[in-house]
C-alpha cells in the first residue's frame, strides 16, 4: 500500500477527491467552496477538476444549503455540504432536526437522506466567540444523526469516505486547530513532529475507517481517558508529561458511541477522565459520564472526572486558558489516582 504525508486538511480534500472520482452521485457545495476553495481551502482545485455541476457555491443561507441537500439525497444524490464554521449551523437547525434526521423514520424506510454536513469546529485560530464553538453535544441529542470528529489525517480520510457512503446523515466535525499542524507553543508540542507521525501517512486511493468504532491510541492500566478531536493529543501529552499509565481512547464517532470499547477499558482501569473543548454544562462529557457510571459502577475506584472548556462565551483573549491543556488534564489524572 502506498501512502502520502498529509495534514488533516489535505486528508479532507483527498477524501472528497476520491469520492468525486469514484461516485458520479457525489456533489459538493457550500459558501465559497467552488472557485475559491472554501475559507480554509478544503476544496481547493476540485471545481477545476470536476466542473461546476459537481462542485459549486451556495448562497449565504445555511437553511437553504441543508434543505436542498435533503432534496438531492432523497432523489439519489450524495451531497456533501460545507457549513463555513460550526458556529453558523444554527439557521439550518429546523432542516436538520425536523427533516434530515427523520426522513428514514417518517417514510418507514422508503426514503433515506445520505447527506454529509462538514463543518470546522473548535478554537485555535483566535476566531473569538463566533468562529470557535464546539457544538457536538447538540447533534448527539438529535435521533437519526451520526456525529463524527476525527483527530488525525488517516482517520479523517477514512471516516469522511465512510460518512459519504453511509445511507444515514452524518455531521462531520473537523477540528480546525488540527487542520495544518504542526502547531506552536507548549500546548501543541506533542504535534511538532506531526508530518512524521504514522497517523499522518495516509494511504492513497480509496479506503474507509469504520463509523461507530473507537480507537485505543495509547494502551494503559491506571486510568481510562475518553477524548476526541484535538483533545486526544492533549490527553497523550498529559500522559507523557506525568508518567501516568493512561489508556487514551479516541472516540472518533461521538454518536453512536462505541460503548463496548469504553466499558472494557474502564472495567480494567477502574478510573475515568473525560476531555472535551466544549463548555462543561450539558456537554457530551456529561453523557459519557452517565454511560460509564451506569455500566461500570462496581469497577470504579474514584469519581469520574471531566476536563472541559469554561461555561462562558468563547473568550478571544484567553483562548489557550479556555482549552483543557496538559496541566489541567494531569491534575485530573492525579485526582482520580488518589482516590481509594
N, C-alpha and C positions, 0 to 999 in steps of 0.2 A: 504494500500500500504506500503510495506516495503522499507526502504531506507538504504543507507550506506554513511558514510562520505568519500568523495573522493576529491583529488586535481584535478585541471583541467587536468593534465597529466594522472592521473588514469582514469578520465572520458573518455578521448580519447581511452585508452586501453579497457575500459569496453564496449564502443560503438562498437569497432571493434570485440571484443569477441562475442557480441550479434549477429552481422550480419554474422560472420563466422559460427556460430552455426545455425542461422535461415535460411540462404540462401546459398545453395551449389554453386551458381554462383559468390559469393563474393571471390575475391582473393586480397592479399596484396603483394606488393613488392616495393623495393627501395634499396638504398645503405645501406648495413649492417643491414637491419631490421629483417632478419631471425634469425640465431643463436645468433647474438649479441644483437638483440632487438632494434637497432637504436641508434643514438648518444645520444638521450635523454631517451632511454628505453621505448618509447611509445608502442612498440610491444613486449616487453619482455614476454617470455613464450608462445606466440601464435603459433610459429612454432612447439614447442614441443607438443602443444595440438592438432593442426590441420594438421600438416605434411608439408613437404617441397614443395608439389604441390599447397598448398593454401597460404602459407606464405614463401616467398623466397627472396633471394638477387638479386640485379641487378648490372650490370657493372656501372662504373662511367661515365654515359652518360645520361644526363637529356633528351636530344632529343630522345634517344633510349627508355628510360623509358616511356615517354609520347606517343611516336609513337606506341610502342607495345600495350599500354593500349587502344589506339584508335581502333586498330585492334581487340583486345579482345572484346571491348564493342560492336562494330557493329555486332559481331557474338554471342552476348547474355550474355557475362560475365559482372560482375560489378567490374571492377578493382579499387582498392584504392591504389594509389601510393604515396610514400613519396619523396618529394624533401628535402634533408637533411637540408638545410637552405633556407629561402626565397631568399637570395642573389644568389642562384645557379640556379634559374629557367631560366635565360636568354638564355642559349643554346637551351632550349625547346620552345622558343617563336614561331618559324616557325610552329612547330607542333600544338601548342596551338591556334595560330591565323589562320593559313591557313587551318587546318584540323579539329581539335577538335571542335572549336566554330561554324563551318559552315556545319557540316555533315547533320544536320536536314534540313537546308535550301537548300543545294546543291542537296540533294536526294529527294526533295519535300516530306519530311516526311517518305520516305521509310526506312531510317536508323536513329537511334539515337545513341548517344555515352554517356552512363551513367558512365562517368569517374569522380572520385573524386580525386583531387590533394591536398594532405595535405602538408603544409609547415610551420615550425616555423618562426615567423617574429618578428621584433622589437628588442629593446635592453633590457638591464637589467642584462646582464651577462658579461659585459666588453669584448664583442666579436669584437669590432672595426668595421671598415667600411665594411669588407667583411663577417660579420656574424650578422648584426644588422639592415638590411634595412627593410623598411615598404613599399612594392611596390603595395599596394592595388589599388591605383588610376589607374595603368596601366591596371589591369584586368577589371575595370569598363568601360574602353574605348572600350573593345572588345565585340561587339554584339554577343550574344549567350551563354555567360557565366553567371553563378551566382557566386557572391563573398560573402563569409561569414566570420565573425570574432566574435567568442563568447567572453564573459567577465567573465564567471563563470562556475563551473563544471556541474550544472544541465542543462544549455543551451548547453554546449559543447556536452554532450552525445546525447541529443535530436536532436540538429541540425546536428550532424555528421551522425546519423542514417537516418534522413530525406534527407541529401545530397546523401548518398549511394543509397537510394531508388528513388531519383529523376531521371527522364529519360533524364535530361539535364546535361551537365558537370558543376561541381561545384569546384571552387577554395576555399579550406577550410584553412583559415589562423589561426594559433594558436600562440597567444602572449606568447613568451617564458618567459617573465618576470612574468607571472601568473602561469607558469607550476606547481610550487611546493610550493607556499606560505605556511605559512605567510612569509612576507618579512621584510627586515631590514630598519631601518632609518626613518627619518621624512616622506620621500616621500611615503612610503608604509604603514604607520602606520594604515591606515584605514582597512588593511587586517590582522592585528595582531591576531584577533580572527576568522580567516578565517574558521577554521575547525568547529566552532560552528555556522557559518552563515547559514541561511536557504538555500541559493543557493549552499551550499556545501553538502547538504543532498540529495543525488542523488537516485532516485527510482531504484530499482533492475529490471533486465529484460528489456523488450522491451518497449520503448515509443518514441515518436517523438515530436520535437518542430517545429512549422510551419516555413518554409522558407518564406522570404519576409515580415516578420511581426516584427516590433519593439516592445520594451517593455518600458513602463514608470516605471522606477525603483525608482523614487522619485517624487511624485506629488508636484507641486508648482505653485505660481501665479505671481512671479515677473519677471522671465526670463526663457526661454527655452534653455536647454543645450543639444547639439547633440554630441554624442560620441560613441565609440565602442572600444572593447578590453580593454587594460589597462587604457585608458583614462576615462572610465566610473568610475573607482574607484577614480581617481584624481578629477573628477568633483564632486563626492559625498563628498570627503574630503574637497574640497574648499567650498562647500555649508555649511557643518557643521562648519568649522572654521569661516566663515564670518557671519553666521546667516542670509544669504540672502535666500529668499524663492524660490529656483531654482527648476524648473521641469527638471529632468535629464532623457533623453531618450537614451536608449541603442539600437542602430540601429540593431545589431545582423546580419542581412543580409545587407551588404553595398549596393549591387546592385543585383536585383531591390530594390530600397529603398522604405520604407513604407511612402510615401509622405502624405497619409491621416493623420496618427498619428502626423507627424511633423506639418502640416498646422493647424490642430486643436489646438495644443499646442501654436504655435506662434500667432495665431489669439486671443488666450486667454491672453497670457502674454504681447504681443507687443514688445518683445525683444528676441534676439537670440545670443547665443555664441556657436561656433563650435570648438571642440577639436580633434586633431589627432597628433600622434607622427611623422608622415612622414613630409618631407620638405614642406614648405609653398607653393611655387610657383607650380601651376598646381596640387596641392594636392587635394584629394577628397573634402576637405572643400570648395574649390572654387566652385565645382558643387553644393554642398549643399547650399552655399550662394546664388547662382543664382536661384536655385529652390525656396528657401524661398522668395527671393525678387520678383520673378515672381508671386507667389501665395498669398503672404501676404503683399504686398506693402502698402496698405492703413491701415493695422493694426500696422505696425512697428512704434515704438516711438523713435527708435535710430538706428544708423547704425549697421549692423551685424558685430560681432567680430569673428576673427579666432585666436586661440592659437595653435601653431604648433611647430614642430621641426625647426631647423635652415636650411637655404638654403646653407648647406655645406656638404661635405663628412662627414660620421658619425665620430664624434670626440671621440676617445677612452678615452682620459684623462679627458674629460669634459662631460661624459655621462649624469650625473644627472643634469647638467645645460642645456644640449640639450633638455631633456624631458620637455614638459609643466608640471610644478609642481604646487602644490596648490597655491603658492603665485602669479604666473603669471596668473592663472585662476581667482583668487579673484580679481586681478586688472582689468581683463576684465569684470567680473560681475559688478564691481563698475563703470566702464566707461559707460556701457550701461544704468545703472540706473541713471546716472547723466544727460543723455540726456532728453530733454523735447519734 
